[in-house]
C-alpha cells in the first residue's frame, strides 16, 4: 500500500479501504467518490449463487430467483405480463396499462429487475450494493436490482407489492373497481 493511501486512511478512517485502493490504482482520474461505477464493478464479479441465506438469528431465509419473481408478479389482481422485443427487450408487468415492474431480457443486463419506489426508499435503496437507479427511469424513482438472488426476498416482495399498489392507485376509480370485480369472480 502506498504512503499516500496510508495517509488517506489515517485521515478518514471511515472510508472503505477497497475503494481508496481502486481510486489510486489508476482506474480513473476523477476525484474520489462512491460512484455507481465503483459499486457495480465489485457486484459484477462472478460469485457463486447462494443456496440459502440466514438472518441474524440463524433462521433460513428464502432465496428469490427470477422464476419465483415472475410468478410473484403474475399473481397480482389484473396483472398482465407483456414481452417487448427489439429494441427495448423488456418483460413488463402492468396493471390497467400502468407498469409496476419489468425485467431486462437482453445481454448484458439480462434478468435485471426494475420497479418503482417512493422517493425516500429510492435514496435508501440506491445506497445498497447491487441496487442502482433504473436506466432512463431513475428520475421517476425506479430502481434496478442487479442480481435478484442476492437481494433479501422478504424485502423484495414488500417493495414489489408497494410498486403494484402505486400503479393500481394511479388508475381511475372505475378501472380499480373493474379489476377488483374481475378478481372477485376468479
C-alpha positions in Angstrom: 0.0 0.0 0.0 1.4 3.4 -0.9 2.2 6.1 1.6 -0.4 8.3 0.0 -3.1 5.7 0.5 -2.0 5.1 4.1 -2.2 8.8 4.8 -5.7 9.0 3.5 -6.8 6.0 5.6 -5.4 7.7 8.7 -7.2 11.0 7.9 -10.5 9.3 7.0 -10.8 6.1 8.9 -14.4 5.5 7.9 -13.7 5.3 4.2 -13.8 2.0 2.5 -10.2 0.8 2.0 -11.0 -1.1 -1.1 -12.5 1.9 -2.8 -9.4 4.0 -1.8 -7.2 1.4 -3.4 -9.4 1.4 -6.5 -9.0 5.1 -6.8 -5.2 5.1 -6.5 -4.7 2.1 -8.8 -5.1 4.4 -11.9 -8.6 3.2 -12.8 -9.8 6.7 -13.2 -8.7 10.3 -12.9 -11.9 11.5 -11.3 -11.9 12.7 -7.7 -12.7 10.0 -5.1 -16.4 9.3 -4.7 -18.6 6.3 -4.0 -19.8 6.3 -7.6 -22.1 3.7 -9.3 -19.0 2.6 -11.3 -17.2 1.6 -8.1 -20.2 -0.2 -6.6 -21.2 -2.1 -9.7 -17.7 -3.2 -10.7 -17.5 -5.2 -7.5 -21.0 -6.6 -7.9 -20.5 -7.8 -11.5 -17.6 -10.2 -10.4 -18.5 -13.8 -10.8 -19.6 -15.2 -7.4 -21.3 -18.5 -6.5 -25.1 -18.4 -6.2 -26.1 -18.9 -2.6 -28.5 -21.8 -1.9 -29.8 -20.4 1.4 -29.3 -17.3 3.4 -29.6 -16.9 7.2 -30.9 -14.0 9.2 -29.2 -12.6 12.3 -30.8 -15.3 14.5 -29.7 -18.2 12.2 -33.1 -18.9 10.7 -33.1 -19.7 6.9 -34.3 -17.0 4.6 -35.8 -18.0 1.2 -33.8 -17.0 -1.9 -35.7 -15.3 -4.6 -34.8 -16.3 -8.1 -36.0 -15.0 -11.5 -38.7 -17.7 -11.9 -40.1 -17.2 -8.4 -40.1 -13.4 -9.0 -42.0 -13.8 -12.3 -44.6 -16.0 -10.6 -45.0 -13.4 -7.8 -45.5 -10.6 -10.3 -48.2 -12.6 -12.2 -50.2 -13.3 -9.0 -51.4 -9.7 -8.5 -55.0 -8.9 -9.4 -55.2 -7.6 -13.0 -51.5 -8.1 -13.6 -50.5 -8.5 -17.3 -47.2 -9.9 -18.5 -46.0 -8.4 -21.8 -42.8 -9.2 -23.7 -41.5 -6.4 -25.8 -38.9 -7.4 -28.4 -36.1 -5.5 -30.1 -35.2 -2.6 -29.5 -36.5 -2.4 -25.9 -36.1 -6.1 -24.9 -38.1 -6.0 -21.7 -40.6 -8.2 -19.9 -43.2 -5.8 -18.4 -45.7 -6.4 -15.6 -48.5 -3.9 -15.6 -52.0 -3.4 -14.2 -54.6 -1.4 -16.2 -51.9 -0.2 -18.6 -49.6 1.1 -15.7 -46.3 -0.6 -15.4 -45.3 -1.7 -11.9 -42.2 -3.9 -12.7 -40.1 -5.1 -15.5 -37.1 -7.4 -16.4 -34.5 -6.6 -19.0 -34.3 -9.6 -21.3 -31.2 -8.9 -23.4 -27.5 -9.0 -22.6 -25.5 -7.6 -20.9 -28.3 -6.7 -18.4 -30.3 -9.9 -18.8 -32.8 -10.5 -15.9 -32.0 -7.3 -14.1 -35.3 -6.4 -12.3 -36.7 -2.9 -12.0 -39.7 -1.4 -10.1 -40.9 1.9 -8.8 -40.4 3.1 -5.2 -41.1 6.1 -3.1 -38.5 9.0 -3.1 -37.3 8.1 0.4 -36.9 4.4 -0.5 -35.2 5.4 -3.7 -32.4 7.1 -1.7 -32.2 4.2 0.8 -32.0 1.5 -1.9 -29.6 3.2 -4.2 -27.1 3.3 -1.4 -27.3 -0.5 -1.1 -24.9 -2.7 -3.0 -26.5 -4.3 -6.0 -29.2 -1.6 -6.5 -28.9 1.3 -8.9 -31.2 3.8 -10.4 -33.1 2.3 -13.4 -31.8 3.5 -16.8 -33.9 6.4 -18.1 -36.4 5.8 -15.3 -34.3 6.8 -12.3 -35.7 10.3 -12.2 -39.1 8.8 -11.7 -37.8 6.8 -8.7 -37.4 3.4 -10.4 -34.6 1.2 -9.2 -32.9 -1.8 -10.7 -31.8 -4.9 -8.7 -28.7 -6.2 -10.5 -28.7 -9.7 -9.1 -32.1 -10.8 -7.7 -30.8 -13.8 -5.9 -28.5 -11.6 -3.7 -31.3 -9.3 -2.5 -33.4 -10.2 0.6 -36.5 -11.9 -0.7 -38.9 -10.7 2.0 -37.8 -7.1 1.4 -38.1 -7.5 -2.4 -41.7 -8.9 -2.1 -42.6 -5.9 0.1 -41.2 -3.4 -2.5 -43.0 -5.1 -5.4 -46.3 -5.0 -3.6 -45.7 -1.3 -2.9 -45.0 -0.7 -6.6 -48.1 -2.6 -7.6 -50.3 -0.6 -5.1 -48.9 2.7 -6.5 -49.7 1.6 -10.1 -53.2 0.5 -9.1 -53.7 3.7 -7.1 -52.9 5.8 -10.2 -55.7 4.3 -12.2 -59.2 5.8 -12.3 -61.7 4.6 -9.7 -63.7 2.9 -12.4 -60.7 0.8 -13.6 -59.8 -0.1 -10.0 -63.4 -1.3 -9.4 -63.4 -3.4 -12.6 -60.1 -5.0 -11.6 -61.4 -5.8 -8.2 -64.6 -7.2 -9.7 -62.7 -9.5 -12.1 -60.5 -10.6 -9.2 -63.5 -11.5 -7.0 -65.1 -13.5 -9.9 -62.0 -15.6 -10.4 
